[in-house]
């Protein structure tokens, strides 16, 4: 029953936030459905493309959500579920939704220009340069973090017995695996649907001398043999098939103008087919092989026209996301109702606490500010301003749809974060949660297993099937964020060269050159840093970016003679929070001698303080800085 009460309160808050606060923000911006948008004014068939509202919402939601509202709340549940729930709901209504809607509207009013270019007009050339530098640094960290999340999801494996699959006796596993000496993972078909392998582990060597894994396995006198469910392989096949079908769907939607009553069923068919093929023909490759493949994919997706791959792929993939969100909420409602009637109360080991400050301190740090930046995208995310002003503003066909796309999109993302927190509460024991999420450092697997247990408890779906469903849900979010983020990085690099040189060399404005730079930075940073380490800096940078965007919004409103406190107050809150969290993370990186992220934290500090000084001078002087010439 507690789950139903939490859901009811959250839904009521979201409804009230959209109905009253969202419409108030619209009035402050004087939204006019009759005003011509850049998608029509500047239509070029590449970046400026009027999109149908349901297609744009699908693209926008998939792009902003990513893995943030899944992984962030999963990590933050170390404090217990209540702190994360409160911040997710309150933050989305009064900070995140305001941030997303404001960034979209001012970008539409400024002909689809990025938030950085708008900073040039309201904060002057210095603010523009600082904003460009900060956004680029953040985007490199965002793409590296999400690339690591992607390869973790696509290569995830877990003991078969813990996802409801029967395992042969260890003697059988040993006899089979010993035919392949020195291999730590041996493919072994033990289930008609779920791909499985035998994991061979040797005890840790007594000596500190490093021994190659193959030699250690061959020489070890005692080994353990565990049947592993290769959950990620199914998602791998699904990703490949959806990507291959996306150009055909893009042609149907944007060149043949196929009606939504045909495109939705077709997209659903592609999704279902991709999953069925994944079950029968899983793709199991190494982490590094997937890292290279995903890097090559985003090069292509981020350089070619949006209608050909990025938007149709998001449209297809969002079908999985919608089904996933609906399925999780249905599971929570069914489980909550069953708790009070004695129906399907399963999960007897459920012991996730309401509060647990001690574990939060141990694995993450102080409740404030670390919990806020760990939750990240579920409450407020600076990356959203890049999506709103980078792609969505160029595709918004009617200004009256802005709240529907941006504010409701943020609320839906927050609702997903609430569902994730409650899924962990229902579907995973505390000890399993801490082991998988914070010791094994695999939050992707933690939420996937919790989803499997929830759906099994609510609908008697096999645990392995629900776990695969969870992996597919998360991987869909990750990939859609990756390709959008790299495209946005390319846009900003093009703007940067126009700042540095008045007449940049044509190579510096080449799409493929800038896309290559964007993915190179992403790839190198993802190789240098593990996911949990990157997440701390990513969370701080991401929400510091939101503070900067809100500062630009407040300055823009002030320049146009309108009220701006609704943007300036959350701007100050997020600057204080993120500067404090960055200071804490800087100290940890220095102690661990992680010099790449130490340098990143120092640069974040310098850029943030510079932006604060510029903003303070603009508001103190009572005059708007002279507009500098637009880049050539």
Residue, then its C-alpha position, 0 to 999 in steps of 0.5 A: x500500500x505504501x507504494x500506491x500512496x507514493x505513486x498517488x502523491x507523485x502523480x498529484x504533484x506532477x499534475x499540479x505542477x504542469x497545470x499551474x506552474x507550467x502554465x505560469x511559465x508560459x504566461x511569463x514568456x507570452x507563448x503564442x501558437x500563431x508565432x512562426x517558428x524557426x523550423x518553418x522559417x529556416x527549414x533546410x531539410x537537415x537540422x531545421x525540420x518541422x516535426x509532428x508533435x508526437x514524433x518530436x516528443x518521442x525524440x525529445x524525451x528519449x534524448x533528454x532521459x538517457x540513462x540519467x533518471x535510471x542510473x542516478x536514482x539507482x546510485x542515490x538509493x544508498x541513502x534510502x528511498x525517501x531522500x531521492x524521491x523528495x528531490x526527484x519530484x520537487x526538483x523536476x517541478x520547480x527546477x528541471x521543468x522550468x529549465x527545459x521549457x525556458x531553454x526551448x522557448x528562448x531558443x525558438x525566439x532566437x531562431x533556434x540558436x544554441x544556449x551558448x549563442x544566446x549567452x553571447x547576446x545577453x551576457x556579452x562575448x566573455x559570457x559566450x566564450x565561457x559558456x562554449x568552453x563549459x558546454x564542450x567540457x560537459x558534453x565530453x564527460x556526458x558522452x564518455x559516461x554514457x558510452x561506458x554505460x552502453x558497453x556495460x549494459x550490452x555486456x552484462x551477465x549474472x548468475x543464471x540461478x539468480x534470474x530463475x534459470x536452472x543450472x546443471x551441476x557444477x561437475x557438468x559445467x567443469x567437464x564442459x569448460x575444461x575442454x577450453x583451458x584458459x578461457x574465463x568465459x565459455x559459451x554453453x547453451x543451457x536454456x532454449x531462450x536465454x544465452x548462457x555461458x560458463x564463468x570460470x574463476x580462479x582464486x586470487x593469487x597470493x603473490x602481488x605479481x600480476x599473472x595473465x588471466x588465462x595463465x592463472x586459470x590454466x594453473x589454478x588448482x581450484x576453480x569455480x564454475x558458474x552458469x551465467x545468463x548473458x543478458x546484454x547479448x539480447x540487447x546487442x542484437x536489438x540495437x543493431x536491428x533497430x539501427x539498420x531499420x531506422x533509415x527506411x522508417x525515416x524515408x517513410x515518415x519524412x519523405x513519404x509522409x506516412x500516417x502515424x496510424x501506420x508508423x506506430x505499428x511498424x515501429x512496434x513490429x521492428x521493436x518486437x522483431x529485434x527482441x525476438x531475434x536477440x533471444x535467438x541470435x544474441x551478439x556477445x562481444x567484448x567491452x572494447x569491441x562494443x566501445x569501438x562499434x558504438x563510437x563508429x555508430x555515433x559518428x554516422x548518426x551525428x553527421x548525417x541528416x537528422x531525419x535519416x537516422x537519429x530521429x527515426x531511430x529514436x522514434x522506433x526505440x521510444x516504443x520500447x521506452x514507452x512499453x518499459x515505463x508503462x510496464x514498470x508502473x503497471x507492475x508497481x500498481x499491481x504489486x501495491x494492490x496485491x500487498x494489501x489483498x495478499x495477492x503476489x507479495x513475493x520478494x520476501x527478501x525486500x528490505x530496502x530502507x526508507x532512510x539509510x544515511x550511513x550507507x549513503x555516506x560510505x558509498x557516496x558522501x554527504x546527503x547535501x550536495x552529493x545526493x542531489x548531483x548523484x540523482x542528476x537527470x531525474x530532477x534537473x539536468x543541464x544536458x536538457x538545455x542543449x537538447x531543447x536549444x540544439x535540436x528540439x527548437x529547430x524542429x518545433x512546428x508550433x510554439x504552443x507545443x513547447x510546454x507539452x514537449x519540454x515541461x511534460x517531457x521533464x515530468x515524465x523523466x522524473x516519473x521514470x526516476x520515481x518508478x526506478x526508486x520504487x522498483x529497487x524498493x520492491x525488487x531488490x534486497x538491500x545486500x544485493x543492491x549494495x553488492x551489485x551497485x556500489x561494490x561491483x559497480x554495475x547499477x545497470x544490472x541492479x535496476x535490470x534485476x529489480x525490474x525482473x523481480x518486480x515483473x515476476x512478483x506482479x505478473x509471474x513473468x520469468x525473472x530472466x525475461x523481466x531482467x532482459x526487459x530492464x536492460x533493453x529499456x536502459x540501453x534504448x535510453x543510452x543510445x538515443x542520448x549518445x547520438x544526440x550529445x555528439x551532434x550537439x558537441x559538433x554544433x558547439x565545436x563549429x561555434x568555437x572555431x568562429x570565436x577563435x578565428x574570424x574566418x576559420x579554415x573550411x576544415x574547421x567547419x566541416x561536419x565530419x571533422x568536428x564529429x570526429x573530434x567529438x567522438x575522439x574526446x568521448x572515446x579517450x575519456x571513456x577509456x581512462x575512467x570507470x563509470x562510478x568515478x566519471x559519474x561524480x564529475x558528470x553529475x556536478x558538471x551536468x547540473x552546473x550546466x543547468x545553473x548556467x543555462x538558468x542564468x542565461x534565461x534570467x538575463x534574457x528575460x531581464x533584457x526583454x523587460x520580464x520577470x526573471x526570479x523564477x529562473x534566477x532563484x533555482x540558478x543560485x541554488x544549483x550554483x551553490x550545490x554544484x560548486x560544493x560537490x565539485x570541491x568535494x570531488x576535486x579532493x577525492x580525485x587528488x587523493x586518488x591521483x586521478x589527474x585527468x578528472x582533477x584537471x576537469x574539476x579545476x577547469x569547471x571551477x574556473x569556467x563557473x566562477x567566470x560565468x558567475x562574475x559575468x552574470x553578477x556584473x550584468x545584473x548589478x550594472x542594470x544595463x545589458x552588455x552591447x551585443x557583439x557581432x554574430x559569428x560569421 
